[in-house]
Amino acid sequence: MEPIAVQLNGVSKMRKRRIIGPIDLAIPEGYVVAILGHNGSGKSTLLNMLQRVVLPDSGQIMWFGQHYEGELPTELREHIAFVADGGGSEEDNITAVEAARFRAHWYTRWDAKFFKQLMDDMDVPYDVKLKKLSKGERRKFEIAAALAARPRLLLLDEPSSGLDPFAWKVMVEQFRNFMADGDTTILIATHIADEVKRLADYIVLMHRGQSLGMAEKDVVLDQWREIWYEGDLRPESIPGAVESKQEAGAIRVITTRVVEAQERLELAGNRIMKIRNLELDEVLQYWIAGYAPTLWR
Ligand SMILES: Nc1ncnc2c1ncn2[C@@H]1O[C@H](COP(=O)(O)OP(=O)(O)OP(=O)(O)O)[C@@H](O)[C@H]1O
């Protein structure tokens, strides 16, 4: 069995408008996991609980197989890096060089050479107070500093926020290189399909404070198809059919079992006109409605 980076057992947090949880989740070590969900679904609360900025009201969290009462010990915290979604910080009035010096003290695996290389590649100035950087530059600095910490657990809240499309493309390359030669587990809270498509290995879907499970990204993107066909086969008899509609003499059916569906249609002598993969947001809509893809474990 794969080693687990973080495990949540019945973790919940009471918020004014809703309860987040109870969440049961096991995140395998060394993968990129996207926590997907609409606004207010509990993604940031989950990330905050994983760095103990927010304390759960009940349930248990394990980090690399260990449970801790109270504050997380330094030996663990120096292996966790977090990039929040915007906002200033206590580092506002210092430069990137000074911030790097500070972080090098804190993170024992700090990689100064890698930090410089990332900052140069992304063209971020070193000698300007962090609060004077543009939104995108600040974001790049935060991500460079998080990667240079060589954390075992990296928590990212909407990493592409504030980056222009070109900068985001460069950033994706940096993440991929980073993942290729490291053992870091990355959790990305997001509702941006491109972040998921380009980076994630797994998807966790959060909805109204609940986790609807975790599935491999490739399964999520591959399993759902829209088939258009002509003929007299009733859509309800097509394997995996979850929805169908008659339009302009053709039938449109959504299925999770495309191979069997195709066989059934061909066997019945119906003509398949078009088959299309569903987009991520379409799949999520069905997942939320109760038609989950094949879940991991
Ligand atoms: N500090 C807080 N105090 C009270 N309620 C909070 C607090 N932080 C978040 N909430 C509430 O908890 C729920 C989940 O919020 P959270 O920020 O975790 O969602 P999210 O999925 O990250 O949303 P978004 O996509 O908008 O960033 C929301 O209803 C929010 O109003």
The ligand as an SDF file (V2000), in Angstrom:
LIG
                    3D

 31 33  0  0  0  0  0  0  0  0999 V2000
  -12.8570   32.4130    9.6760 N   0  0  0  0  0  0  0  0  0  0  0  0
  -14.0990   32.0610    9.3890 C   0  0  0  0  0  0  0  0  0  0  0  0
  -15.1030   32.2760   10.2460 N   0  0  0  0  0  0  0  0  0  0  0  0
  -16.3730   31.9060    9.9600 C   0  0  0  0  0  0  0  0  0  0  0  0
  -16.7380   31.2980    8.8150 N   0  0  0  0  0  0  0  0  0  0  0  0
  -15.7810   31.0530    7.9360 C   0  0  0  0  0  0  0  0  0  0  0  0
  -14.4150   31.4180    8.1580 C   0  0  0  0  0  0  0  0  0  0  0  0
  -13.6870   31.0270    7.0940 N   0  0  0  0  0  0  0  0  0  0  0  0
  -14.5600   30.4540    6.2370 C   0  0  0  0  0  0  0  0  0  0  0  0
  -15.8000   30.4760    6.7340 N   0  0  0  0  0  0  0  0  0  0  0  0
  -17.0080   29.9220    6.0990 C   0  0  0  0  0  0  0  0  0  0  0  0
  -16.7830   28.5270    5.8580 O   0  0  0  0  0  0  0  0  0  0  0  0
  -17.2880   28.1290    4.5980 C   0  0  0  0  0  0  0  0  0  0  0  0
  -16.1510   27.5440    3.7640 C   0  0  0  0  0  0  0  0  0  0  0  0
  -15.2190   28.5660    3.4680 O   0  0  0  0  0  0  0  0  0  0  0  0
  -13.8430   28.2760    2.7170 P   0  0  0  0  0  0  0  0  0  0  0  0
  -13.0750   29.5560    2.6870 O   0  0  0  0  0  0  0  0  0  0  0  0
  -13.1950   27.1000    3.3360 O   0  0  0  0  0  0  0  0  0  0  0  0
  -14.3680   27.8750    1.2690 O   0  0  0  0  0  0  0  0  0  0  0  0
  -13.5940   27.7690   -0.1180 P   0  0  0  0  0  0  0  0  0  0  0  0
  -14.0690   26.5170   -0.7370 O   0  0  0  0  0  0  0  0  0  0  0  0
  -12.1280   27.9130    0.0930 O   0  0  0  0  0  0  0  0  0  0  0  0
  -14.1820   29.0210   -0.8960 O   0  0  0  0  0  0  0  0  0  0  0  0
  -13.5410   29.9680   -2.0380 P   0  0  0  0  0  0  0  0  0  0  0  0
  -13.5260   29.1640   -3.3130 O   0  0  0  0  0  0  0  0  0  0  0  0
  -14.5420   31.0800   -2.1030 O   0  0  0  0  0  0  0  0  0  0  0  0
  -12.1790   30.4120   -1.5910 O   0  0  0  0  0  0  0  0  0  0  0  0
  -17.9130   29.3710    3.9730 C   0  0  0  0  0  0  0  0  0  0  0  0
  -19.3020   29.3100    4.2060 O   0  0  0  0  0  0  0  0  0  0  0  0
  -17.2810   30.5180    4.7200 C   0  0  0  0  0  0  0  0  0  0  0  0
  -18.1770   31.6090    4.8060 O   0  0  0  0  0  0  0  0  0  0  0  0
  1  2  1  0
  2  3  1  0
  2  7  2  0
  3  4  2  0
  4  5  1  0
  5  6  2  0
  6  7  1  0
  6 10  1  0
  7  8  1  0
  8  9  2  0
  9 10  1  0
 10 11  1  0
 11 12  1  0
 11 30  1  0
 12 13  1  0
 13 14  1  0
 13 28  1  0
 14 15  1  0
 15 16  1  0
 16 17  2  0
 16 18  1  0
 16 19  1  0
 19 20  1  0
 20 21  2  0
 20 22  1  0
 20 23  1  0
 23 24  1  0
 24 25  2  0
 24 26  1  0
 24 27  1  0
 28 29  1  0
 28 30  1  0
 30 31  1  0
M  END
$$$$
